[in-house]
Amino acid sequence: MHKTTTLTRLFFVLGVFVLLISGQTSAQIVIGTPNLGFTRACASETFNTYNVTFVFTPEAELMATNQFRIEMSDATGNFSNATVVYTSQPGAVTKSPATLTFPVPKTTAGEGYRLRVKSTAPAATSSSSAAFAAYYKLQDSPFTINNLVSKGAFCTGGSYLLTIDNPGTGTNDSPLNYPSLTYKWYRETSPTTTVFVGDGATLSVKQPGKYFVKTNYGTCTSNSYSNRVEISEVATGDTDATVVSSLGNPFCSENGMTTLSTMAGASYQWFKNGTAIAGATNQLYQTNASGTYSVKVDLGSCSASGSINLTSEGFESSINVSEQNTMDSGESLTATVTTTAKNPKFEWSLNGTIIPGATAATYEAAAFGAYKVIVSQTLGCKVSEEFTFSISKTIEPFPQVDKIPNLISPNGDGINDTWVIPTKYVNGTQTEVLIMNNQGRVVFQTTAYMNNWPQNQLELSSINQVFYYIITTQEGQTKKGSITVVR
């Protein structure tokens, strides 16, 4: 009886264990092959969103903690170093079929990528998707080669090296700034057909033709391509060379120096208006001056030459008033700007404040003060030029005064700035005016005094310095006294 009870208990424990094992092994799902919502993934900074749809069964076997993951293979379809491009939130996906959205990594570049889907609770893995092309277009805008020079030449038996510009000129977005990118060169065989001729950032050309290069984004379309360069073969003598200005022609000198460039060669010599420019012996030459520039290119056993009539889009202007002007109260001064600016704009201001409504080339100034006019060219090269002038009240150089003053304050405020004496001693009376410092050294002497001492700023050794004067008339009469100069 005891043995029977023991066996019963043993079978009971084994039964429970088998039930537990059976419950665990039955928690399984099957994930179908992912169905791609695209034919190829051509991603960029502005677009990087792709969908994949899959089925799984049974839905009831998914645990609350389950997450679905999308893995992306390498460019050959190998998952040994797969990249997880999407992970769902725990328990977020519970219904089949499911559609998930993911981005491709920025390092993506190839024609044979595949996807697969994995679950975590319970663990399951789908078979891999169909192969697809995928590229992340790090650079997707036109760029320049050959310094944007449209022509090149090589001597018979030689070659011409085409290169992607880095950084190039102007706003050129060189793809060489992105080291992971690769390139494919092509030669045109007709206006609508091309033939592949090489890989890399440079191409050595030994056959005449028109060449260009594209960033290698496989079967994805892209705007990452270069300008065309026409290469010719020269047997002997001289051929035409193209000269290009980086800022265009006409160019805007306010934007700085423009860079002149020509075809590649063994050596160079640049000329301006027919005269050789000292030291200008490189493929590139910078200038901000208008003129006719030419270049002689040594290609080895042959040569090339070219020129450009370079002009600036700047303008010339003038104003009809002096920098300093005077007038009496109630009068006005008409200032007029003459300019060659295209569609000019005028802005007048007085003492730093813009004058409302003053937008014409002419302004009638009726107030005393400091004026400024800014002339702006609004078409083409956006440059400007300014003129300043001042208007002050007319000062009578020989006012009627009764006494010889003994104090002045030359501080530029227009009041008591100079030593003004009675008219019987000033210019035209043949009176000698002599002024000495406190050490007896003569600092001023004239027989035609214009009421203008001190004409220049005095180097005062004290806050209030004393000077001495002697006034001697034509008849020999003298006046003596002191002048205190207040700072």
C-alpha positions as CSV (number, residue, x, y, z in Angstrom):
1,M,0.0,0.0,0.0
2,H,2.8,2.4,0.7
3,K,4.5,1.6,-2.6
4,T,1.3,2.4,-4.5
5,T,1.0,5.8,-2.8
6,T,4.6,6.7,-3.6
7,L,4.2,5.8,-7.3
8,T,1.0,7.8,-7.4
9,R,2.8,10.9,-6.1
10,L,5.7,10.4,-8.6
11,F,3.4,10.2,-11.6
12,F,1.5,13.3,-10.4
13,V,4.8,15.3,-10.2
14,L,5.8,14.1,-13.6
15,G,2.5,15.0,-15.0
16,V,2.7,18.5,-13.7
17,F,6.2,18.9,-15.2
18,V,5.1,17.6,-18.6
19,L,2.2,20.1,-18.5
20,L,4.6,23.0,-17.7
21,I,7.0,22.0,-20.5
22,S,4.1,21.6,-22.9
23,G,2.8,25.1,-22.0
24,Q,6.2,26.7,-22.6
25,T,6.9,25.0,-25.9
26,S,3.4,25.9,-27.3
27,A,4.2,29.7,-26.9
28,Q,5.5,30.1,-30.4
29,I,4.7,32.3,-33.4
30,V,5.6,32.3,-37.1
31,I,6.6,35.5,-38.9
32,G,6.0,35.7,-42.6
33,T,8.5,37.1,-45.1
34,P,8.5,41.0,-45.0
35,N,6.8,42.7,-47.8
36,L,8.6,45.9,-48.9
37,G,6.6,49.1,-49.4
38,F,9.2,50.4,-51.8
39,T,11.3,49.3,-54.8
40,R,14.5,51.1,-53.7
41,A,15.4,53.3,-50.7
42,C,16.9,56.6,-52.0
43,A,17.2,58.5,-48.7
44,S,18.4,62.0,-48.0
45,E,18.3,64.7,-45.3
46,T,14.8,65.7,-46.5
47,F,13.3,62.2,-46.9
48,N,14.1,59.0,-45.0
49,T,10.9,57.1,-44.3
50,Y,10.1,53.6,-45.5
51,N,7.5,51.0,-44.7
52,V,7.6,47.2,-44.4
53,T,4.6,44.9,-43.9
54,F,4.5,41.4,-42.4
55,V,2.1,38.8,-41.0
56,F,2.5,36.7,-37.9
57,T,0.5,33.9,-36.3
58,P,-1.0,33.2,-33.9
59,E,-1.7,36.6,-32.5
60,A,-2.7,35.2,-29.1
61,E,0.8,33.8,-28.4
62,L,2.3,37.3,-28.2
63,M,3.4,38.2,-24.7
64,A,2.7,41.7,-23.2
65,T,6.5,42.5,-23.3
66,N,7.0,41.5,-26.9
67,Q,8.9,43.9,-29.3
68,F,9.2,43.6,-33.0
69,R,12.6,44.6,-34.5
70,I,13.5,45.3,-38.1
71,E,17.1,44.2,-39.0
72,M,18.9,45.4,-42.2
73,S,21.6,43.4,-43.8
74,D,24.8,44.7,-45.3
75,A,24.9,45.7,-49.0
76,T,25.4,42.0,-50.0
77,G,22.4,40.7,-48.1
78,N,24.4,39.2,-45.2
79,F,22.9,39.5,-41.7
80,S,26.1,38.5,-39.7
81,N,26.5,42.2,-38.8
82,A,22.9,43.2,-39.2
83,T,21.8,46.7,-38.2
84,V,18.6,47.2,-36.2
85,V,16.7,50.0,-37.9
86,Y,13.5,49.9,-35.9
87,T,12.3,48.5,-32.5
88,S,8.6,48.7,-31.5
89,Q,7.5,49.6,-28.0
90,P,6.7,46.6,-25.7
91,G,3.2,45.3,-26.5
92,A,2.6,48.0,-29.1
93,V,2.1,45.6,-32.0
94,T,-0.6,43.0,-31.4
95,K,-2.5,42.6,-34.7
96,S,-1.5,40.9,-37.9
97,P,-0.7,42.0,-40.6
98,A,1.5,44.8,-39.2
99,T,3.2,47.7,-41.0
100,L,6.2,49.4,-39.5
101,T,8.1,52.5,-40.6
102,F,11.9,52.8,-40.4
103,P,14.8,55.0,-41.7
104,V,17.9,53.8,-43.4
105,P,21.3,54.6,-41.8
106,K,23.4,57.4,-43.2
107,T,26.1,54.8,-44.1
108,T,23.8,53.0,-46.5
109,A,25.2,52.5,-50.0
110,G,24.6,49.4,-52.1
111,E,22.3,47.3,-54.4
112,G,21.7,44.1,-52.4
113,Y,20.2,45.0,-49.0
114,R,17.6,42.8,-47.3
115,L,15.3,43.1,-44.3
116,R,14.1,40.6,-41.7
117,V,11.7,40.9,-38.7
118,K,12.3,39.5,-35.3
119,S,10.1,39.2,-32.2
120,T,11.3,39.0,-28.6
121,A,8.5,37.3,-26.6
122,P,8.2,34.7,-27.9
123,A,11.4,34.8,-30.0
124,A,11.0,34.3,-33.7
125,T,12.7,35.4,-36.9
126,S,11.3,35.8,-40.4
127,S,13.0,34.8,-43.5
128,S,14.7,37.7,-45.4
129,S,12.9,40.1,-47.8
130,A,13.6,40.5,-51.4
131,A,16.9,42.3,-52.2
132,F,16.7,46.1,-52.8
133,A,19.0,49.0,-53.6
134,A,19.5,51.5,-50.8
135,Y,21.6,54.7,-50.6
136,Y,21.7,57.7,-48.2
137,K,22.5,60.7,-50.4
138,L,24.9,62.7,-48.1
139,Q,25.4,65.2,-51.0
140,D,22.6,65.8,-53.4
141,S,23.4,69.0,-55.3
142,P,25.5,69.9,-58.4
143,F,29.2,70.4,-57.9
144,T,32.1,71.6,-60.0
145,I,35.2,70.0,-61.6
146,N,38.2,71.5,-63.3
147,N,37.6,74.9,-61.4
148,L,34.4,75.2,-63.6
149,V,36.6,75.7,-66.7
150,S,34.6,74.3,-69.6
151,K,37.6,73.3,-71.7
152,G,40.9,71.4,-71.4
153,A,43.5,70.1,-73.8
154,F,46.4,67.7,-73.9
155,C,49.3,67.4,-76.3
156,T,49.4,64.3,-78.5
157,G,50.9,61.5,-76.5
158,G,50.0,63.1,-73.2
159,S,46.9,63.3,-70.9
160,Y,44.7,65.7,-69.0
161,L,43.8,65.3,-65.4
162,L,40.2,66.1,-64.4
163,T,39.5,66.5,-60.6
164,I,36.5,67.2,-58.4
165,D,37.0,70.6,-56.9
166,N,37.5,70.8,-53.2
167,P,36.3,73.1,-52.0
168,G,35.9,74.8,-55.3
169,T,34.6,78.3,-55.9
170,G,31.5,80.2,-54.7
171,T,28.8,78.1,-53.1
172,N,30.1,74.8,-54.5
173,D,29.1,71.9,-52.3
174,S,32.1,69.5,-53.0
175,P,31.2,65.8,-52.4
176,L,34.8,65.3,-51.3
177,N,33.7,66.8,-48.0
178,Y,32.0,63.4,-47.4
179,P,34.8,60.8,-47.4
180,S,32.5,57.7,-47.6
181,L,31.2,58.7,-51.1
182,T,32.4,57.2,-54.4
183,Y,32.3,58.5,-57.9
184,K,31.8,57.4,-61.5
185,W,33.1,59.3,-64.6
186,Y,31.3,59.3,-68.0
187,R,32.1,60.5,-71.5
188,E,29.3,61.7,-73.8
189,T,28.8,59.7,-76.9
190,S,25.9,61.8,-78.2
191,P,23.7,64.6,-76.8
192,T,21.6,61.9,-75.0
193,T,24.0,59.0,-74.4
194,T,27.1,58.4,-72.3
195,V,29.6,55.7,-71.6
196,F,31.2,54.8,-68.2
197,V,35.0,55.5,-68.3
198,G,36.3,55.3,-64.7
199,D,35.9,55.5,-60.9
200,G,37.5,57.8,-58.3
201,A,37.8,61.5,-57.5
202,T,40.1,62.1,-60.5
203,L,40.2,60.9,-64.1
204,S,43.2,60.9,-66.4
205,V,41.9,61.6,-69.9
206,K,43.7,60.4,-73.0
207,Q,40.8,60.6,-75.5
208,P,39.1,63.8,-76.7
209,G,35.5,64.2,-75.6
210,K,33.1,65.8,-73.2
211,Y,33.4,64.4,-69.6
212,F,31.5,64.7,-66.3
213,V,31.3,62.8,-63.0
214,K,28.4,61.6,-60.8
215,T,28.4,60.6,-57.2
216,N,27.8,56.9,-57.1
217,Y,24.3,56.4,-55.8
218,G,23.7,53.3,-57.9
219,T,20.2,53.0,-59.4
220,C,19.0,55.9,-57.3
221,T,18.5,59.2,-59.2
222,S,20.4,62.1,-57.8
223,N,21.3,65.8,-58.4
224,S,24.9,65.1,-57.3
225,Y,26.7,65.6,-60.7
226,S,29.3,67.9,-62.1
227,N,29.6,70.4,-65.0
228,R,30.7,69.1,-68.4
229,V,34.3,69.7,-69.5
230,E,35.3,69.4,-73.2
231,I,38.8,67.9,-73.7
232,S,40.7,68.2,-77.0
233,E,43.9,66.9,-78.3
234,V,46.5,69.3,-79.7
235,A,49.2,68.0,-82.1
236,T,51.3,71.2,-82.3
237,G,51.1,74.9,-81.8
238,D,48.5,76.8,-79.7
239,T,44.9,76.1,-78.8
240,D,42.2,78.1,-77.1
241,A,42.0,78.2,-73.3
242,T,38.9,79.3,-71.3
243,V,39.2,81.8,-68.4
244,V,36.5,81.7,-65.8
245,S,35.7,84.2,-63.0
246,S,34.5,82.6,-59.8
247,L,32.2,85.6,-59.0
248,G,30.9,85.7,-62.6
249,N,31.5,88.5,-65.1
250,P,30.5,91.3,-64.5
251,F,31.4,90.6,-60.8
252,C,30.6,92.3,-57.6
253,S,33.8,93.6,-56.1
254,E,32.1,94.2,-52.7
255,N,32.0,90.4,-52.3
256,G,35.8,90.4,-52.3
257,M,38.4,89.1,-54.8
258,T,37.3,87.0,-57.8
259,T,39.3,84.0,-58.7
260,L,40.3,83.6,-62.4
261,S,41.0,80.1,-63.4
262,T,42.0,78.3,-66.6
263,M,42.8,74.8,-67.8
264,A,45.4,72.6,-66.2
265,G,48.9,72.7,-67.6
266,A,52.6,72.5,-66.8
267,S,53.1,76.2,-66.2
268,Y,51.2,79.5,-66.5
269,Q,51.7,83.2,-67.0
270,W,48.9,85.8,-66.5
271,F,48.7,89.2,-68.2
272,K,46.6,92.3,-67.5
273,N,45.9,94.6,-70.4
274,G,48.7,92.9,-72.3
275,T,51.4,93.3,-69.6
276,A,52.7,90.3,-67.7
277,I,51.7,90.2,-64.0
278,A,54.7,89.6,-61.8
279,G,54.4,86.4,-59.8
280,A,51.1,85.4,-61.5
281,T,52.3,81.9,-62.6
282,N,49.6,79.6,-61.1
283,Q,46.5,78.1,-62.5
284,L,44.5,80.5,-60.4
285,Y,44.8,84.3,-60.1
286,Q,42.8,86.6,-57.8
287,T,41.9,90.2,-58.5
288,N,39.2,92.8,-57.6
289,A,40.1,95.2,-60.5
290,S,38.4,95.4,-63.9
291,G,40.5,94.8,-67.0
292,T,41.4,92.5,-69.8
293,Y,43.1,89.4,-68.3
294,S,44.8,86.8,-70.4
295,V,46.8,83.7,-69.7
296,K,49.4,81.5,-71.5
297,V,49.3,77.8,-70.5
298,D,52.3,75.5,-71.3
299,L,50.9,72.1,-72.0
300,G,54.3,70.5,-72.7
301,S,54.9,70.1,-76.4
302,C,52.0,72.5,-77.2
303,S,50.4,75.4,-75.5
304,A,47.0,77.2,-74.9
305,S,46.0,80.8,-74.3
306,G,42.8,82.6,-73.4
307,S,41.4,85.9,-72.1
308,I,38.5,87.5,-70.3
309,N,37.3,91.1,-70.3
310,L,36.6,91.4,-66.6
311,T,34.3,94.2,-65.4
312,S,32.9,95.1,-62.0
313,E,29.3,95.7,-61.2
314,G,30.2,98.6,-58.9
315,F,29.1,102.2,-59.6
316,E,30.5,105.7,-59.3
317,S,28.8,108.6,-57.5
318,S,29.5,112.2,-56.6
319,I,27.8,114.9,-54.6
320,N,27.7,118.6,-55.4
321,V,28.4,120.0,-51.9
322,S,31.5,120.3,-49.8
323,E,32.1,118.4,-46.6
324,Q,31.7,121.7,-44.6
325,N,29.2,124.3,-45.6
326,T,27.9,127.5,-44.0
327,M,24.7,129.5,-44.5
328,D,22.6,132.2,-42.8
329,S,19.4,131.5,-40.9
330,G,16.4,131.2,-43.2
331,E,18.6,130.0,-46.1
332,S,18.8,126.4,-47.6
333,L,21.4,124.3,-49.3
334,T,20.5,122.0,-52.2
335,A,22.5,118.8,-52.2
336,T,22.4,116.5,-55.3
337,V,23.9,113.1,-55.8
338,T,24.9,112.0,-59.3
339,T,25.3,108.2,-59.7
340,T,25.7,105.4,-62.2
341,A,24.1,102.9,-59.8
342,K,21.4,100.6,-61.2
343,N,18.0,101.5,-59.9
344,P,19.5,103.6,-57.1
345,K,18.0,104.0,-53.6
346,F,18.7,107.1,-51.5
347,E,18.5,107.5,-47.7
348,W,19.2,110.9,-46.2
349,S,19.7,111.5,-42.5
350,L,20.4,114.5,-40.2
351,N,22.4,114.1,-37.0
352,G,22.1,110.3,-37.2
353,T,18.3,110.3,-37.7
354,I,16.7,109.3,-41.0
355,I,14.8,112.1,-42.6
356,P,11.3,110.8,-43.4
357,G,10.3,111.0,-47.1
358,A,13.9,112.0,-48.2
359,T,14.4,109.3,-50.8
360,A,15.3,111.3,-54.0
361,A,18.7,112.1,-55.4
362,T,18.3,115.7,-54.4
363,Y,17.6,117.1,-50.9
364,E,17.1,120.7,-49.9
365,A,18.8,121.1,-46.5
366,A,17.4,124.0,-44.4
367,A,18.6,123.0,-40.9
368,F,22.1,123.3,-39.4
369,G,23.8,120.0,-38.6
370,A,25.6,116.9,-39.8
371,Y,24.0,115.2,-42.9
372,K,24.6,111.8,-44.5
373,V,23.2,110.2,-47.7
374,I,23.5,106.5,-48.5
375,V,23.3,105.5,-52.2
376,S,22.5,101.9,-52.8
377,Q,22.4,99.9,-56.0
378,T,19.4,97.6,-55.9
379,L,19.9,95.6,-59.1
380,G,22.8,93.2,-59.7
381,C,25.6,93.8,-57.3
382,K,24.0,95.0,-54.0
383,V,26.5,97.7,-53.0
384,S,26.3,101.1,-51.4
385,E,28.3,104.3,-51.0
386,E,27.8,107.2,-48.5
387,F,28.5,110.9,-48.5
388,T,28.7,113.1,-45.4
389,F,28.6,116.9,-45.1
390,S,27.8,119.5,-42.5
391,I,26.0,122.9,-42.5
392,S,26.8,125.5,-39.9
393,K,25.7,129.1,-39.4
394,T,27.9,131.7,-41.2
395,I,30.3,133.3,-38.9
396,E,31.2,137.0,-39.4
397,P,35.1,136.9,-39.4
398,F,35.4,140.5,-38.3
399,P,32.5,141.3,-35.9
400,Q,32.3,144.7,-34.1
401,V,33.9,144.3,-30.7
402,D,34.9,147.2,-28.4
403,K,37.6,145.6,-26.3
404,I,40.4,143.1,-26.7
405,P,39.3,139.9,-24.9
406,N,41.6,138.3,-22.3
407,L,39.9,134.8,-22.3
408,I,39.0,132.3,-24.9
409,S,37.8,128.6,-24.8
410,P,38.7,126.8,-28.1
411,N,36.5,123.7,-27.5
412,G,34.8,123.7,-30.9
413,D,31.3,124.7,-29.6
414,G,31.3,127.8,-31.9
415,I,31.3,130.2,-28.9
416,N,34.5,132.2,-28.0
417,D,36.6,129.6,-29.9
418,T,39.1,132.1,-31.3
419,W,40.6,135.4,-30.1
420,V,38.5,138.1,-31.7
421,I,39.8,141.7,-31.5
422,P,38.5,145.1,-32.7
423,T,38.4,145.6,-36.5
424,K,41.0,148.4,-36.3
425,Y,43.7,145.8,-35.6
426,V,42.7,143.0,-38.1
427,N,43.6,142.2,-41.7
428,G,44.0,145.3,-43.9
429,T,45.2,147.7,-41.2
430,Q,48.9,146.6,-41.4
431,T,48.8,146.0,-37.6
432,E,51.2,143.5,-36.3
433,V,49.8,140.9,-33.9
434,L,52.3,138.9,-31.8
435,I,51.5,136.3,-29.2
436,M,54.0,134.6,-26.9
437,N,53.7,131.8,-24.4
438,N,54.5,132.1,-20.7
439,Q,58.1,131.3,-21.5
440,G,58.5,134.2,-23.9
441,R,58.5,132.0,-27.1
442,V,56.6,133.5,-30.0
443,V,53.8,131.2,-31.0
444,F,52.0,133.5,-33.5
445,Q,52.9,136.6,-35.5
446,T,51.2,138.3,-38.4
447,T,50.4,141.6,-40.0
448,A,47.1,140.3,-41.5
449,Y,45.3,138.9,-38.5
450,M,42.0,137.1,-39.4
451,N,40.6,136.7,-35.9
452,N,41.5,133.0,-36.1
453,W,44.0,132.3,-33.3
454,P,44.5,129.5,-32.3
455,Q,44.1,127.9,-35.7
456,N,45.2,124.5,-34.4
457,Q,44.8,122.7,-31.2
458,L,47.2,124.1,-28.6
459,E,49.4,121.8,-26.5
460,L,48.5,123.2,-23.1
461,S,50.8,122.4,-20.2
462,S,48.1,123.4,-17.6
463,I,44.3,123.5,-17.4
464,N,44.2,127.3,-17.9
465,Q,47.3,128.5,-19.7
466,V,48.2,132.2,-20.0
467,F,49.7,133.7,-23.2
468,Y,50.8,137.3,-23.8
469,Y,50.1,139.6,-26.8
470,I,51.6,142.7,-28.3
471,I,49.6,144.7,-30.8
472,T,51.5,147.3,-32.8
473,T,49.7,149.6,-35.2
474,Q,51.1,151.0,-38.4
475,E,51.5,154.3,-36.6
476,G,53.6,152.6,-33.8
477,Q,50.9,152.5,-31.2
478,T,51.0,149.4,-29.0
479,K,48.6,147.4,-26.9
480,K,49.8,144.7,-24.5
481,G,48.0,142.2,-22.3
482,S,47.4,138.5,-21.5
483,I,45.1,135.8,-22.9
484,T,43.9,133.0,-20.7
485,V,43.1,129.8,-22.7
486,V,40.5,127.7,-20.9
487,R,40.3,124.0,-21.7
